[in-house]
Amino acid sequence: MTEKERLEQEPELTEPIETDAEPEPLPEQEEFWRPPVRFGSVPVEKEPLGWDRRKGFYKLYPRVSLPFQIVERVSFGNPNLPPNRLIWGDNLHVMRQLPSESIDLIYIDPPFFSGRQYNVIFGDQNEVRSFNDIWEGGMPGYLVWLNARLYEMKRLLKKTGSIYVHCDWHASHYIKVEMDKIFGYENFLNEIIWHYDYGARSKRYFGRKHDCILWYKKTNEYNFYSENILVPYESKMTLWRYTKGGQAGKPMPQGKIPSDVWDIKINAMSKERIGYPTQKPEALIERIIKASTKEGDIVADFFCGGGTTPAVAQRLGRRWIACDQSRVAIAVTADRLVRGAEQLTTDNPTPDFTIEYWGVYEARRLQKMPPNEFRAFILRCFGARPENKFAGIHGFKGSVPVWVCEPDPKRRVEPQDVVQFANAIRRTPHYQQANLRDGIMLGWAFNHKAQTAAEQLRARQNTDIHFIRLELIRIDSPRFREHITRLSTDHADYENFLTFVLPPLVSVAYKRIAPLTYKFDISDTTVQNPGANLINVQWDFNYDGRRFRSAQGYALKKAAEPVVYKFPCAGRYVVACKVQDDKGGEGFWSEEIAVS
C-alpha cells in the first residue's frame, strides 16, 4: 500500500461523551477521619489534595471537550467486532470523554516521583509539558496531578471493577493516603510487592529491589478470579498431607493463591523486550488481568508506555483501551500489537484496533475528509455545535451562526462566500426576530478580497439596520483555540491543546555494504512542523502493504543514526519505515528493493 493509499483511507470521527460536570461525591469515611477530640482542635485533611468541594478537580483542571480523530484502523479481518482503542492524548481529558462504569479493570504505571528527566523517555513536547506540570510544587503538585486522574478512573470503573496502581518507594505511601480518600480506606485490598533482582546496589543502604502495586476495589461486588492464578504448592507438609497424611485419598488442590509478594523476573534477553526503558514483564500484567477479569472484559491502561498491558490483554482475549501522551509510545504500542496478534493461535477472532488522536490532529487527514464530516469536526474543535437546518450555515456557537470552509486548504475563502453567508444569516429567525447581526467564518486561509467584503458589511453598522458583523478566523490561529486556552489556570497549561500537525517528508537513502546487508539512512528527511525535531524511526524490512510491523530490535531507533540490516536471503523485499517528530507528526516511506 502506498502512502497516498494509506492517507486516502477514509478517517472517522468518534463522538465525545459528555459526562456530568458536577463532581461525584467522595466516599463517606466519618469514623476513619474523625478528629481526635481529646487532643483539642487538630485539623484533619479527609479530602484528596486538589479537591474543591463545589467543583471537584474541575477547578484546577477545567473541562476540555474535543473530538477524537481516528487516523488508522488496524484490521485483523474482523470488522464486525467492536474495535479496541489506542489513543494519543492527555489522559485526563480522554478519560473525561469516556462513559461512566464502562471498564472492568484499570492498571496504570504512572511516572514515578523520581525526577522529571527520568520520566521523560522520548522528549515528545507533550510529554515534556505534562511532566513540567507534574513536578511544579514538589510532592503536593505530583499528587494533585495524579489525584485528578485517579478520580476519573474511579468513575470509569464498573461496580465489579478494580484498579491496580504501580509505584515505588518515592511516593507509594503518599499515593495510598490519597487513594484512601478517593476510593475509600475500606476498599483497599492489597499492597502487592513486586520483587526483582536487578538495579543499582549501594554500600550506604539496603538494595532497593521492589516496586509496590496498590490494589483497590470499586465496591464490595468486585471480581476476583483466584482459580486463574493458582501457583504450585512448595511446602513438603502440604504434599505429605494429601499423599500420606490425614487427608490422604482426597484430591489435592491444583495450587494456592499467590501471596502479596510476587517474585517475577525480568529477562533482559526476552523476545518481549522492545527497548522501552520502564517496560514491565508480561507475566506481571498477566497475573493482574487473569485475577480481575474474564474473557471479553474491558481492560484499560492510561499510561500505556510500551504497550505491555494492551498486548497481554489482546493475547488473553480481553478488550482494551490504552492511552499515552507520547506519540512515539503510541507508535511502538501499535507495532507491538500487530506483531502480537499475528503470533496468536487462538480460535477466537482478534478485534481490530483504532489509533485515535485527541487534541493534536493530523491536518492532512482532515483535508481528505468528506466536507460534511470535516465541518462537523472543525465545529466541535471550535466549541460550536453542528447544525444544518439553515441553508448556508453549518453550525452555531451559542446563538452565533458559523460557516466552515472546504477541507482543501488550497481553496481560500472568497468574497462570494462572505456574501452568501451574510445572506444566509439574514434568512434566519435569529436575524429577523432577535435582531442578531453576528456571524463567524472558519477557514484555512482567506482571500484579501474576502477580508475587504467582511469589513464593508461591518462598516454599515452605524448607517444601515441590515449590517452584518462577520469575524473571519483561521483554523490554525490562536483565536480558533481561544476557548481552550482561556481555561488555563496556574495549575493547568492548555496552550498546546488543539493543534494541527503535518508529517515529516521522509527521504531514505540505502546502499549494499556486504552480501545481503544494507545500510539505511534518513538524514535527508524534512520536518514540516515549526521547531520540530525527529526523535524516532521504526523499520519493517518485509512490509506486506497492509500492516506495518517493525523487525525485532528496530522499533526504537534514533533518527540521526543510520541502521544496518541483514536480510535472510536474496530476493525482492518491500522496506518501510515510520518516522516521528517531537510535535506528533508521523511520516511514512516504503520502497521495493532487490536484495543480492
C-alpha positions in Angstrom: 0.0 0.0 0.0 1.4 3.4 -1.0 1.5 6.4 1.3 -1.2 8.0 -0.9 -3.5 4.9 -0.4 -2.9 4.9 3.3 -3.8 8.6 3.5 -6.9 8.2 1.5 -8.3 5.5 3.8 -11.4 7.4 5.0 -10.7 8.7 8.5 -13.5 8.5 11.0 -14.8 10.8 13.8 -15.9 9.5 17.1 -18.3 11.5 19.2 -17.0 12.7 22.6 -19.1 11.6 25.5 -20.4 14.5 27.5 -20.1 13.4 31.2 -21.8 15.1 34.1 -19.7 18.2 35.0 -20.9 18.0 38.6 -18.4 16.1 40.7 -19.3 12.8 42.2 -19.2 12.7 46.0 -16.2 11.3 47.7 -16.7 8.2 50.0 -18.0 9.0 53.4 -15.5 7.8 56.0 -16.5 9.8 59.0 -15.3 7.3 61.6 -11.9 6.8 59.9 -11.2 10.5 59.6 -12.8 11.5 62.9 -10.8 14.3 64.5 -9.1 13.3 67.8 -11.3 15.1 70.4 -9.0 14.5 73.4 -6.2 16.4 71.6 -8.3 19.5 71.0 -8.7 21.2 67.6 -6.4 19.1 65.3 -7.0 19.7 61.6 -7.7 16.5 59.6 -7.5 16.5 55.8 -10.1 13.9 54.7 -10.3 15.2 51.1 -7.7 14.5 48.5 -5.2 17.2 47.5 -6.6 19.5 44.8 -10.2 18.7 45.6 -12.7 21.6 45.6 -16.0 20.9 47.5 -18.1 22.7 44.8 -16.2 21.9 41.6 -14.1 18.8 42.4 -11.0 18.7 40.2 -12.6 20.8 37.5 -11.5 23.9 39.4 -7.8 23.2 38.8 -8.3 21.2 35.5 -11.3 22.7 33.6 -13.2 20.5 31.1 -12.0 20.4 27.6 -14.3 18.7 25.2 -12.7 17.9 21.8 -13.4 15.2 19.3 -11.4 12.1 18.7 -9.8 11.7 15.3 -9.4 8.1 14.1 -6.2 8.2 11.9 -6.0 4.5 11.3 -7.9 1.3 11.8 -5.6 -1.7 12.0 -7.5 -4.7 10.7 -7.2 -8.3 11.6 -10.1 -9.3 9.4 -12.9 -8.9 11.9 -14.7 -5.6 11.0 -17.9 -6.6 12.7 -16.3 -6.8 16.2 -16.1 -3.6 18.3 -12.5 -2.3 17.8 -10.1 -1.8 20.7 -8.8 1.8 21.1 -5.3 3.2 21.2 -5.4 6.9 22.0 -2.8 9.6 21.8 -3.7 12.5 24.1 -3.8 13.9 27.6 -5.3 11.0 29.6 -7.3 13.2 32.0 -9.3 14.8 29.2 -9.5 11.5 27.3 -11.0 9.8 30.3 -13.5 12.6 30.9 -15.0 11.8 27.5 -15.4 8.1 28.2 -18.7 6.7 29.7 -19.0 6.0 33.4 -18.9 2.4 34.7 -17.6 1.1 31.4 -14.3 -0.6 32.4 -13.7 -3.8 34.3 -10.0 -3.3 35.2 -7.6 -0.5 35.2 -3.8 -1.0 35.6 -1.6 2.1 35.5 2.1 2.5 35.8 2.3 6.3 36.1 5.5 8.3 36.2 7.3 7.7 39.4 8.2 10.6 41.6 11.9 10.2 40.8 12.7 13.3 38.8 11.4 14.7 35.5 14.5 13.6 33.5 14.0 10.0 34.4 10.4 10.1 33.3 10.8 12.0 30.0 11.5 9.0 27.9 11.3 10.2 24.3 11.3 14.0 24.5 7.9 14.5 22.9 6.9 18.0 23.6 3.5 16.9 25.0 5.5 14.6 27.3 7.8 17.4 28.5 4.8 19.8 29.0 3.0 17.3 31.2 5.9 16.4 33.3 6.8 20.0 33.9 3.2 20.3 35.3 3.7 17.2 37.5 6.6 18.4 39.4 5.5 22.0 39.9 5.4 22.3 43.7 7.1 19.0 44.6 5.2 16.1 46.1 1.9 18.0 46.6 1.9 19.0 42.9 2.6 15.5 41.8 -0.3 14.2 44.0 -2.8 16.8 42.7 -1.9 15.8 39.1 -2.4 12.1 39.9 -5.5 12.6 42.1 -7.4 14.3 39.2 -6.8 11.2 37.1 -7.5 8.6 39.8 -10.8 10.3 40.4 -11.8 9.8 36.7 -10.6 6.2 36.8 -12.9 5.5 39.7 -15.8 6.9 37.7 -15.0 4.7 34.7 -14.8 1.5 36.8 -17.8 -0.8 36.8 -19.2 -1.7 40.3 -17.4 -5.0 39.8 -14.2 -3.4 38.8 -10.9 -2.7 40.5 -7.7 -0.7 39.9 -4.0 -1.5 40.3 -1.6 1.4 40.7 2.1 0.6 40.1 4.5 2.9 42.1 7.8 2.7 44.0 9.3 3.9 47.3 9.4 7.5 46.2 5.7 8.1 46.6 3.8 4.9 47.3 2.9 5.8 50.9 1.6 9.3 49.8 -0.4 7.8 46.9 -2.0 5.3 49.3 -3.2 8.1 51.6 -4.8 9.9 48.6 -6.4 6.7 47.2 -7.9 6.0 50.6 -9.6 9.4 50.3 -10.8 8.8 46.7 -11.7 5.1 46.8 -12.3 4.6 50.5 -10.0 3.1 53.0 -12.3 0.1 53.3 -11.9 -0.6 49.6 -8.1 -1.2 49.8 -7.3 -4.8 49.1 -3.6 -5.3 48.9 -0.2 -3.7 48.8 1.5 -6.1 46.3 5.2 -6.2 46.5 6.9 -7.0 43.1 10.4 -8.2 43.9 13.1 -8.2 41.2 16.8 -8.8 41.3 18.3 -6.1 39.2 19.2 -2.5 39.5 21.8 -0.4 41.4 23.4 -1.6 44.6 24.6 0.6 47.4 27.1 0.4 50.2 25.2 3.0 52.2 21.7 1.4 52.4 19.9 -1.8 51.7 19.4 -2.5 48.0 16.1 -1.3 46.6 14.7 -4.3 44.8 10.9 -3.9 44.7 8.0 -1.9 43.4 4.6 -1.5 45.1 1.2 -2.2 43.4 -1.8 -0.8 45.3 -5.0 -2.7 44.6 -8.4 -1.1 45.3 -11.9 -2.3 44.5 -14.7 -0.1 43.4 -17.4 -1.8 45.6 -17.8 -5.0 47.5 -19.1 -6.6 44.3 -15.6 -6.7 42.8 -14.5 -9.6 40.8 -11.6 -11.9 41.8 -10.9 -15.0 39.8 -8.5 -16.7 42.1 -8.7 -20.0 40.2 -7.0 -18.4 37.2 -3.8 -17.5 39.1 -3.1 -20.5 41.3 0.6 -21.3 41.8 2.1 -24.8 42.8 2.5 -25.8 46.4 6.1 -25.8 47.5 5.6 -27.0 51.1 6.5 -30.6 51.8 3.9 -30.6 54.6 1.2 -29.9 52.1 2.4 -32.7 49.7 2.6 -35.1 52.7 -0.9 -34.2 53.9 -2.5 -35.2 50.6 -0.4 -38.3 50.0 0.2 -39.9 53.3 -1.2 -37.7 56.0 -4.7 -37.0 57.4 -6.2 -36.0 54.1 -4.8 -38.9 52.0 -7.1 -40.0 49.3 -8.6 -36.6 48.8 -7.9 -34.8 45.5 -5.0 -32.4 46.0 -5.9 -28.8 45.1 -4.4 -27.5 41.9 -2.4 -24.9 43.7 -2.6 -21.9 46.1 -3.5 -18.3 45.7 -0.2 -16.2 45.5 0.8 -14.1 48.4 1.2 -10.4 48.1 4.9 -10.7 47.4 5.5 -11.5 43.7 8.9 -12.7 42.6 8.6 -12.2 38.9 11.8 -12.0 36.9 12.8 -9.6 34.1 14.6 -11.4 31.3 16.7 -8.8 29.6 17.1 -11.1 26.6 13.4 -12.0 26.3 11.7 -11.5 22.9 9.1 -9.4 24.7 11.7 -6.7 25.4 11.4 -3.8 23.0 13.9 -1.4 24.5 11.3 0.7 26.3 13.1 1.9 29.5 10.3 1.3 32.0 8.9 -1.8 30.4 7.2 -4.2 32.8 7.3 -8.0 32.3 4.2 -9.5 30.6 4.0 -12.2 33.4 3.3 -9.4 35.9 0.5 -7.9 33.9 -0.9 -11.3 33.0 -1.4 -12.2 36.7 -3.3 -9.0 37.3 -5.5 -9.4 34.2 -6.3 -13.0 35.0 -7.1 -12.3 38.6 -9.6 -9.5 38.0 -11.2 -10.1 34.6 -12.6 -12.9 32.4 -12.5 -13.1 28.6 -14.4 -10.3 26.9 -14.0 -7.9 29.8 -12.5 -4.4 29.2 -9.0 -3.6 30.5 -7.7 -0.1 30.4 -4.2 1.5 30.8 -4.0 5.2 30.6 -0.2 5.3 30.9 0.4 2.5 28.4 4.1 3.4 27.5 5.5 0.4 25.6 2.1 -1.3 25.4 2.6 -4.3 27.7 -1.0 -4.0 29.1 -2.9 -3.9 25.8 -0.5 -6.6 24.4 -1.3 -9.0 27.2 -5.0 -8.1 27.2 -5.2 -8.9 23.5 -3.4 -12.2 23.9 -5.8 -13.2 26.8 -8.9 -12.4 24.8 -9.8 -9.2 26.7 -11.0 -6.0 25.1 -8.8 -2.9 25.9 -8.4 0.8 25.9 -4.9 2.2 26.0 -3.7 5.9 26.1 -0.4 7.7 26.3 0.7 11.3 25.9 3.8 10.3 23.8 3.3 9.9 20.1 6.3 7.6 20.0 4.8 5.4 22.7 1.6 5.0 20.6 3.6 4.1 17.5 5.6 1.5 19.5 2.5 0.1 21.1 0.7 -0.2 17.7 3.7 -2.0 16.3 3.8 -4.4 19.2 0.1 -5.2 19.0 0.3 -6.1 15.3 3.2 -8.4 15.9 1.5 -10.0 18.9 -1.8 -10.5 17.0 0.0 -12.3 14.2 1.5 -14.7 16.7 -1.8 -15.7 18.2 -3.0 -19.3 17.5 -6.3 -19.0 19.4 -9.5 -19.8 17.7 -11.1 -16.6 19.0 -11.1 -13.8 16.4 -8.9 -10.8 17.3 -10.7 -7.5 17.1 -9.3 -4.6 15.0 -8.0 -1.6 16.9 -8.2 2.1 16.1 -5.4 4.7 16.5 -7.0 7.9 17.7 -5.8 11.4 18.3 -7.2 13.8 20.9 -6.2 17.4 21.0 -3.4 17.2 18.3 -4.7 16.3 14.9 -3.3 15.2 11.5 -4.1 18.1 9.2 -3.5 16.1 6.0 -6.1 13.5 7.1 -8.6 16.2 7.9 -8.2 17.5 4.4 -9.2 14.1 3.0 -12.5 14.0 4.9 -15.8 14.4 3.2 -17.0 18.0 3.6 -19.8 17.3 6.0 -17.6 15.2 8.3 -14.8 17.8 8.1 -17.2 20.7 9.0 -18.6 18.7 12.0 -15.1 18.0 13.2 -14.0 21.6 12.9 -17.1 22.9 14.6 -16.6 20.6 17.6 -12.9 21.7 17.8 -14.1 25.3 17.8 -16.6 24.7 20.7 -19.6 25.0 18.4 -22.4 22.6 17.6 -23.0 21.3 14.1 -26.5 22.2 12.8 -27.7 22.3 9.2 -31.3 23.3 9.4 -30.5 26.7 7.8 -29.1 26.7 4.3 -25.6 28.2 4.1 -25.0 27.8 7.9 -23.0 24.9 9.2 -23.5 25.3 12.9 -23.8 27.7 15.9 -21.5 28.8 18.7 -24.1 29.8 21.3 -26.5 31.7 19.2 -24.0 32.9 16.6 -24.1 31.3 13.2 -20.9 29.6 12.0 -19.7 28.8 8.5 -16.8 26.4 7.7 -14.7 26.2 4.6 -14.0 23.2 2.3 -11.5 20.6 3.6 -8.9 21.5 0.9 -6.5 24.1 2.3 -5.6 25.3 -1.2 -9.2 26.7 -1.6 -9.2 30.1 0.0 -12.4 31.7 1.3 -13.6 34.1 -1.4 -15.7 37.3 -1.3 -18.7 35.5 -2.7 -18.5 33.1 0.3 -18.7 36.1 2.6 -21.8 37.5 0.8 -23.6 34.2 0.7 -23.0 33.6 4.4 -24.3 37.1 5.2 -27.4 36.5 3.2 -27.9 33.1 5.0 -27.7 34.9 8.3 -30.4 37.4 7.2 -32.7 34.5 6.4 -32.6 33.0 9.9 -35.1 33.7 12.7 -32.2 34.9 14.8 -31.7 37.8 12.4 -35.3 38.6 11.7 -36.7 38.2 15.3 -33.9 38.6 17.8 -32.0 41.3 15.8 -28.7 39.3 16.0 -26.2 40.5 13.4 -23.1 38.4 14.2 -21.5 35.5 12.3 -18.2 33.6 12.3 -16.4 32.2 9.2 -13.7 29.5 9.8 -11.2 28.8 7.0 -7.7 27.6 6.4 -7.0 30.8 4.5 -8.9 34.0 3.4 -8.5 35.9 0.1 -7.7 39.5 0.9 -10.9 40.5 -1.0 -12.9 38.3 1.4 -11.5 40.3 4.3 -12.5 43.5 2.5 -16.0 42.3 1.9 -16.4 41.4 5.6 -15.1 44.9 6.6 -17.6 46.6 4.2 -20.5 44.7 5.8 -19.3 45.7 9.2 -18.9 49.3 8.2 -22.6 49.7 7.6 -23.3 49.2 11.3 -23.9 52.9 12.0 -25.9 53.7 8.9 -27.9 50.5 7.9 -30.0 48.2 10.1 -29.2 45.4 7.7 -25.5 45.4 8.6 -23.7 42.1 9.4 -20.7 41.7 11.7 -18.6 38.8 10.4 -15.4 37.5 12.1 -13.0 35.6 9.9 -10.9 33.1 11.8 -8.1 30.9 10.5 -8.4 27.3 11.7 -4.8 27.2 12.8 -4.8 30.5 14.6 -4.7 31.3 18.4 -8.2 32.8 18.0 -9.6 29.5 16.9 -8.5 27.7 20.1 -9.1 30.7 22.4 -12.0 28.9 24.1 -9.4 26.3 25.2 -6.5 28.5 26.2 -8.7 30.8 28.3 -9.3 27.8 30.6 -5.7 27.8 31.6 -5.0 28.3 35.3 -1.9 28.3 37.4 -2.2 24.5 37.6 -3.3 23.6 34.0 -1.5 24.5 30.8 -3.8 24.2 27.9 -1.8 26.2 25.5 -0.8 23.2 23.4 -4.2 21.7 23.1 -6.0 21.9 19.8 -3.1 22.0 17.3 -2.7 20.6 13.8 0.4 18.7 12.8 2.0 17.7 9.5 4.1 14.6 8.8 7.8 14.7 8.2 8.7 14.3 4.5 10.7 11.1 4.7 13.7 10.6 2.4 15.6 7.3 2.7 19.0 6.5 1.1 20.3 3.0 1.2 23.2 1.0 -0.1 24.6 -2.5 0.0 27.6 -2.8 2.2 28.0 -6.6 2.3 26.2 -9.7 0.9 22.5 -9.4 2.0 23.5 -6.5 4.2 22.2 -2.9 3.6 22.6 0.4 5.4 19.6 2.8 5.5 19.8 6.5 6.3 17.0 9.0 6.8 19.2 12.1 7.4 17.7 13.9 4.5 14.2 13.7 5.9 12.5 17.1 6.4 10.2 18.1 9.3 7.2 20.3 8.4 6.1 21.3 11.9 7.8 24.5 13.1 10.5 23.9 15.7 10.1 20.1 15.5 12.9 17.5 15.7 12.9 13.9 14.6 13.0 11.6 17.6 12.2 8.0 16.5 12.3 5.7 13.5 10.7 2.2 13.1 11.8 -0.2 10.3 9.8 -3.0 8.6 12.1 -4.9 6.3 9.4 -7.1 4.9 6.4 -4.9 4.6 3.3 -6.6 3.3 1.5 -3.4 2.2 -1.3 -3.9 4.8 0.1 -3.9 8.4 3.3 -2.3 9.5 5.3 -4.4 12.0 8.9 -3.5 12.8 11.7 -6.1 12.8 12.8 -7.3 16.2 15.1 -4.6 17.6 14.1 -1.9 15.1 11.0 -0.4 16.9 13.0 2.3 18.7 15.8 3.8 16.7 17.3 7.3 16.9 16.6 9.3 13.8 20.1 10.6 13.5 21.7 7.2 13.3 21.8 5.0 10.1 20.7 1.4 10.6 22.2 -1.7 9.2 20.1 -4.8 8.4 21.0 -8.2 7.1 18.2 -9.9 5.1 17.7 -13.6 5.5 18.2 -14.4 1.7 18.3 -12.8 -1.7 15.1 -11.6 -3.3 12.8 -8.7 -3.6 11.6 -7.0 -0.4 9.4 -4.0 0.4 11.1 -2.0 3.0 9.1 0.6 5.0 9.8 3.0 7.8 7.8 5.3 10.1 9.3 8.5 11.4 8.0 10.5 14.3 8.9 14.1 15.4 8.6 15.6 18.8 5.4 17.6 17.8 3.5 14.4 17.0 4.0 14.3 13.2 4.5 10.9 11.7 5.8 10.2 8.2 5.8 7.0 6.2 8.1 5.7 3.4 8.2 2.4 1.6 10.1 1.0 -1.5 10.7 -2.3 -3.1 14.4 -3.2 -3.3 16.2 -6.2 -4.9 18.5 -7.7 -2.3 21.6 -9.5 -3.5 
